[in-house]
Amino acid sequence: MAGACAPSDTPPQLSEGGAAAALAMAKPTFTATGELQRPEGYREWVYIGTPLTPNELNPPEAPFPEFHNVYIHPADYAHWKNTGEFQDGTVIVKELVTVGSKQAVSGNGYFMGEFVGLETTIKDAQRFADEPGNWAYFSFGHAYPLAETAPALPTASCNTCHDASADDDWVFTQYYPVLSASKGGTGTTADAADAAPTQQVSTAAAQALTGDDDVPTSADALFEYLQAGKYTSFAREAEAHKSVGPHPSPDLVAKSTVRAYFNGPMDASLKAGNATHPKGSAIVKEFYDDNDQLSGWAVAVKAEDDSQNGQGWYWYEVLSTTDGSSPVAADKGVALCWGCHLTGRDFVLSSYP
C-alpha cells in the first residue's frame, strides 16, 4: 500500500484487503527510546484541510511556504464530533507538499507540486505530561527520503505558538472548517441542528421492540440465522441498489447490488432520526451478483450501549450463501468495517427510511 515511505499520488485503497485497511486504522507507535515511528496509512484518515502561506504573501520568504495536507485519525475525529474535545491519544498528521504550477486551465492560483515532508502531533497525558496540553510534535524531515523515526521537538519549536494562538486545545481549529463545523458537545453543529427537531426514541423503548429481532453475534450462529432468512421480515430498503462501499467485493462493486434490512430497534431509531442507536440495533445487508443472485451478507449489530468509536459494534461479512467457514469479518471493532462506516450516523450509512 502507498504510505509515508515514498511520495505517491495514489493513496492506499480498501481493495488491497483487510490487512491494508487495518494498517490504515493503526496509530503510530513509539520505539523503546521514545521516538515516534513514522505514521502509515494516514491518507485513509479524515482529511481536515490544507493551509497555505505562500512566499508571495509573506515576503521575502514564508516560514511555512508549502501546502500542509492535514489528517486526523478516524477514532479521534469521531470523539471530537461527539464531545468537542480531543481525546488522549489523538493523532494529527501534516503532509507537506510544494507549491507547483501557478497556472492551470481554470485560471491562476496555487497548485500542488510534490510531497516533501511529514510532521505529526500526538496528545498523550502519560508520555508528555510535562508538555503544554500534553501535546508533542514530531518532524520526519522536509525532503525525501523521510526519517523512519523522530524524537519530540523542543517545546519552543511548536507548542509555544499553538498555545498562544490555537482556538481549541492547542489545535488551530479556526483554520479547519471540517473541525469547527463538526465540533460536538456544543449544540451548535450541523449534525446537532439536523437532529434537534426529531423525536428521539429512548433506548428502553427501542429495545422493547426487539422480540424476534435479536441478531446473533457469533459467526456460526449468525450464518445459520442468515441462511434461514430470519431477517427477511425486517423493514427493508425499497429495492436493491449499487453499493456505495466495497461490497460485496472491491472487484465487483461496479456490477453488484445490495439491499439492507433493519431490525425493529434500528428501524425505529432511523425513522426517529436519532443521532445514536440503541444496543441491539442491527442491519443485514444482502449482496447480489451480476446475475441478481444472492451471493452473501454483511451484518452490523450494536453490541454495546456505547459505540466506542466502532469498537462497540459487531461486524460480519461473508461472500457465500453456502459456506460460512471463512467470513471476511466476524468480530467487534473490525477496522475494515468501522473505518468505512465512521462518517455515518452512529456508524450507519444508509439513507433509509
SULCORLIN-V309413 format. One record per backbone hydrogen bond with DSSP energy under -1.0 kcal/mol. CO is the residue of the C=O (numbers start at 1). NH is the residue of the N-H. If there is no record, write none. Layout:
BEGIN
<<CO	NH> <CO	NH>>
END
This chain:
BEGIN
<<13	16> <14	17> <17	21> <18	22> <19	23> <20	24> <21	25> <29	37> <31	34> <35	31> <36	150> <41	44> <42	45> <46	72> <49	70> <51	68> <55	58> <67	97> <69	95> <70	48> <71	93> <72	46> <73	77> <74	78> <75	79> <76	80> <77	81> <78	82> <79	83> <80	84> <80	184> <87	90> <90	123> <91	73> <92	121> <93	71> <94	119> <95	69> <96	116> <96	117> <97	67> <98	113> <101	111> <102	109> <104	107> <107	104> <111	100> <114	98> <117	96> <118	140> <119	94> <120	138> <121	92> <122	136> <123	89> <124	128> <128	131> <131	134> <132	135> <134	124> <136	122> <137	153> <138	120> <140	147> <141	118> <148	38> <150	36> <154	157> <155	160> <158	162> <159	163> <160	164> <161	165> <162	166> <168	171> <171	168> <171	173> <172	175> <173	176> <176	179> <176	180> <177	181> <181	190> <189	193> <190	194> <191	195> <192	196> <195	198> <202	206> <203	207> <204	208> <206	209> <207	210> <210	213> <218	222> <219	223> <220	224> <221	225> <222	226> <223	227> <224	228> <225	230> <226	229> <229	232> <231	234> <235	262> <241	258> <245	247> <249	252> <252	255> <252	256> <257	288> <258	241> <259	286> <260	237> <261	284> <262	235> <263	267> <264	268> <265	269> <266	270> <267	271> <268	272> <269	274> <278	281> <281	302> <282	263> <283	300> <284	261> <285	298> <286	259> <287	295> <288	257> <289	292> <293	289> <296	287> <297	318> <298	285> <299	316> <300	283> <301	303> <301	314> <302	280> <307	312> <308	311> <310	313> <312	303> <312	304> <313	333> <314	301> <315	331> <316	299> <317	328> <317	329> <318	297> <329	317> <331	315> <334	337> <334	338> <335	339> <337	341> <341	344> <344	347> <348	345>>
END
